[in-house]
Amino acid sequence: MTDSFPIQLAVMTAAAFLCRMAGFTLMRFVPLTPRVEAALRATPLAVMSGIVALALMKGGLAEGLALSAVAAFTLATGRDVTAALVGVAVVAALRWVGV
């Protein structure tokens, strides 16, 4: 940990907070049409797809197997947050055994 870490953390926290507040504030002025509602519902999936694509591109076998485990767990149970934790556990276990 460097001396500038607390400053960096504070700046990132402020930026994240301002982005969220700007979104809430700007949405006051956007009429909620069916098209806007559909776009808002699709945004989390688009963000997760981007994160997963980067992880697979930069990662290797462990990430691919973890993604498969997450997909299987989500389809079997429908619990997406728990599936994400399963994915983290799979990557950790595979890294621990040297994959």
N, C-alpha and C positions, 0 to 999 in steps of 0.2 A: 504494500500500500504506500502510495506516495503522499507527499504533503499536500498536493493539490487535489487529492481525491475528494475530500469533503466539499470543496468548491465545485468540482465537476458534478458531484452528486446533487448539490443544491441547484445548480443550473439546469441539469436534466429534469429534476423534479418540477422546477418552475416551468420549464418548457412543456412538459407533459400536462401539467395543470392548465396552462394557458391554452393549449390546443383543445383540451376537453371543454373548457369554458367557452372558447370561441365557437365550437361546434354547437353547444347548447344555445348560445346567444344567437347565432346566425339562423338556426332552425326556427326561431320565433318568426322570422320573416319569410319562410318558405312554406307555401301552401302544401299540405299533405295530400297530394293526389295519389292515385293508385300506382302510377309510375314511380314517384318518389319513394313511396312505401316499399315497392319491390326492390328498388336500388338499395335502400337502407337495410332490408333483410338480407340482401346478397353480399353486403360489404364484409361481414365477419368471415364468410367462406372464402372470399377473394383474398383477404389478408392472410388467413391461415394457409391457403394454397401457395401464396408467395413465400411464406416462411418455410413451408415444407419443401418447396422446389429448391430453394437455396440450400437447405440442409442436405438434401439428397445430392445436389450437384457438388457440394464441397465435402460431403461425408463419404462413407463407404458402406461396407456390409452391415455394420452395427446400426447405422441409421436406417437402412433399407429394411432390416428385420424389425426394428422398432416401429417403423411406419406400418408394416404389415400387421404387427401385433395390435397397434392402435386401431387400424381399420377393422380387424376381426372383432376386437372387443367392443367397438362402437356398434357394429352391426348386430352383435349378439345381445348386447345389453341396452344400447341406446344412451349410455351415460358417457358423454363426451369428455367431461372434466376428469372423470376416473380413468378413462382411456388414455388421456394425456399423461396422467401419472404412471400408468402402466408402461407407456412408451419411454418415459424417463427411467423407470426401473429396468426395462429391458436394455437400454443403452448402457446404463451403469453396470449391470451384470455382465454384459458382453465386453465392456472395457476392462472390467475387473479380471475376466478370464483371458484377456489378451486379444480379443477379436478387433 
